[in-house]
Amino acid sequence: MRSLQSNGKPKITAKNFNLFYGDFQALKEINVDIPEHSITSIIGPSGCGKSTFLRSINRMNELIPCVKTTGKIFLDANDIFTQDVVELRKQVGMVFQRPNPFPKSIFDNVAYGPRAHGLKNKAVLEEIVEKSLTDAALWDEVKDNLHKSGLALSGGQQQRLCIARALAVEPQVILMDEPASALDPIATLKIEELIQNLKKEYTIVIVTHNMQQAARASDHTMVFNMNPDRSGYIIEYGKTSQIFTNPHEKITEDYISGRFG
Amino acid sequence: MPRETLDSKLTQIQNEIYLLGSMVEQAILDATNTLKTRDLKEAKRIFEEDTVINEKRFALENAIIILLATQQPFARDLRLLAAMLLVVNELERMADYAKGIAKINIKIGKSDIDIPVRDFQKMAEQSVSMLHRSLSAFIEQNPNQAAAIPQEDDIVDELYTKIYHATIQYAITNPSYMDQANDILWIAHNLERFADRVTNICERTIFITTGELMEMSSNDDETDLSDF
């Protein structure tokens, strides 16, 4: 695999990372640097380990009993597997495919994380809620209805609420697993614009099946593929502008031009 | 093959580009031939029929833009469509040189100036041969074939230089033919520029196959006076 030529300082580094579900190897020898303050998209055919790799970055896979890993993933210089997992997930937030607000008010959804981390001061909480909703491009739409249920919002608003909820604990990295696949095109574009603004403060990694979205919204693109034994690996990783106009690998070319398989 | 629609439309456009190329080849050969026959009616027809080429160019451009919008191509498909946009534009400009020659022919009219017909025909034949092979290379996406063509431009350039010197000499010794000598130089210029543009088509074939935008020869002055 060609490595990414980027001037950005690496925020996330995977070194010889392997992941197994029982006897089945799902990820094979992942070696990658993800630059900070940038948007990196992960694309590739179904079942090649994109989401598995994404979920590895905040150790979500540990919730699955038979998972074991070898190799390392670093957040800055820190080995994430020796870190306290609660602390890690505070630094590495996650947004899922389907918006999943808690059945609580908009305010309580956003304040949930800071409260769980022990914050009780109401004025500080209000400040965090406003900043998080503003950064998630939702504040203007909900500022007069913060007491309303998060579930009463539209799908696109709910997803931005989930982003605000992730931002409220001031993470450094935001992982997004198909964050717009359940949204209409306008709501999708809102999310894409939103993440462009977020990269000033955060490092964003996004798994998407929508290649136009990867092309529009990301700075770098990582292409996963599957070995004959069905384990996932990175076939190519480069600037998005290069991957979508002149990929180096034939498999990438076939995948992005829709001639795969 | 999951992109059958895109592939079949790309093939259609390629065939149409080939056809447009044939029209341009015929136009420049006819325009040069009428310098020999001095058939001014035919020159007028060539001049007027340039609009057919212009219309075909716009139709192709439109078809390419529609494919870009509806098929959202990436990688080689994207490079191919971007290159097609440029090539149809090149072909249209090349046809303008034929139109320009027809216009000059009409302007020379009944003047008895000695037109270097044989050399003009050699320039046209060489240019058409280059164009024909450059379009084959473009459609077959054959970078080796494309890379070999631009150096043949030297043959056209040498003929241009020969005509240039002879015409200047003629004008010096026959000052009353200064105006017509100038016309002769413009015809030579149009044929020389026609061949230069073949190089641009070859560059696009390299771009489609390698993704690299590279200059294959350093053409001199881009001053364009084809429309005379």
Contacts between the chains, C-beta under 8 A, distances in Angstrom:
chain1	res1	chain2	res2	distance
A	211	B	74	6.8
A	212	B	72	5.9
A	215	B	74	7.0
A	244	B	74	4.8
A	244	B	75	6.6
A	244	B	78	7.4
A	245	B	74	7.4
A	245	B	75	6.6
A	245	B	78	6.1
A	245	B	79	6.8
A	245	B	211	6.6
A	246	B	75	6.8
A	246	B	79	7.2
A	246	B	210	8.0
A	246	B	211	3.1
A	247	B	75	5.5
A	252	B	75	7.8
A	253	B	75	5.0
A	253	B	76	6.3
A	256	B	74	4.5
A	256	B	75	5.5
A	257	B	3	6.9
A	257	B	73	6.7
A	257	B	74	5.4
A	257	B	75	5.0
A	257	B	76	6.5
A	257	B	77	5.2
A	258	B	2	5.2
A	258	B	3	4.9
A	258	B	6	7.7
A	259	B	1	6.9
A	259	B	2	6.3
A	259	B	3	5.8
A	260	B	2	7.5
A	261	B	2	7.8
